[in-house]
């Protein structure tokens, strides 16, 4: 990897390219002729009010995958996108799926916490996971054959939590030629090439 061509026709000479394109990471990898099993998966988060306040309630994750937690005077909930409809999403689609809340999430919340039978949804937003279809875990570090192309992709919903450590690890790899503080070798691309899953069990 010696250069990158931009849409405006400019060409940038590079020594290293880091793919940190989030949900579009698979598309960016393909531009370099590389295969990366990462695609956008749409996720929704809903905010609701309830008469009964549980300000000291911890994060609760139902066996269905639906989660809920307090956020100040309101609650956040989401999860449990139906398997049959959960495939690669249009990365420009940010339309909230309100039926998911009304038909799937709310009934589960009311069953788990009876006080949540009477709640009022107030707002919501939708976004995309950079979903690793192999094992829902990050792909970090260089490609075995194209060593100047580095991955920081496929976090599948854990990116905000893991980004500081991954950023430091890649900075060390670029500057020093190896990991020093955080060894991310287990998340390397070799497992993708071999089809060897390093399964993440806690995806919501």
ABEGO torsion letter per residue (X at the ends): XABBBBAAGBBBBBABBBBAAEAAAAAAAAAAGBBBBBBBBBBBBBBBBBABBBAABBBBBBAAGBBBBBBEABBBBEEGBBAAABBBBBAABABBBAAAAAAAAAAAAAAABAAAABBBBABBBBBBBBBBAAAGBBBBEBBAABAABBBBBGAGGAAAAAAAAAAAAAAAAAAAGBBAABBAAAABAAAAAAGBBBBBABBX
